[in-house]
Amino acid sequence: MDENAQDGRWVKRNALDLIEHEHHIQAQICDSLEQIADGLPDGVDKRLCAQVACALREELPLHHRDEECGLFPLIEQRALPGDGIAEILARLAMEHATDESFASELLESLDTLSGGGKLKNPDMVGYMFRSFFESYRRHLHWENAVVLPLARSRLMPQDITKLEEAMARNRDPEQRGD
């Protein structure tokens, strides 16, 4: 999809590399949520709160769509019976729904904080932030340790092309009906 310099060499990146990069960004979002939770009630960065809110509102659902509508079906098609991938992907899809629901609950507090407002119960909000990022870090670890290596070993070049096309559609407002 794009090329980036790495150790003085140009490396062609594909859709799996981009998903892995998105996982890295999501891990940074978890780090930011932890920083916000540590700063409650009065030591939070309003801009950081706004950035995390935007990421949870926009980037998280988009990434999940990339995986569920692009990556997961392709892996299921190529997986071997012994891979046990159907159960793994079903679990991850369920976690995506739970994570998005949980993230939507965090948005009100993040929006309040980004606007300079005070939280009614900062201890509870801090607990909610921690519950989310601890769970999401485990989720990312599972995808990085199991799903991406399996995808790299099973998917064919034409599958990567299909994944790139699916990801492009997910970013096209006309395709999404925006």
Secondary structure, 3 states (H helix, E strand, C coil): CCEEEECCEEEECCHHHHHHHHHHHHHHHHHHHHHHHHHCCCCCCHHHHHHHHHHHHHHHHHHHHHHHHHHHHHHHHHCCHHHCHHHHHHHHHHHHHHHHHHHHHHHHHHHHHHCCCCCCCHHHHHHHHHHHHHHHHHHHHHHHHHHHHHHHHHCCHHHHHHHHHHHHHHCCHHHHCC
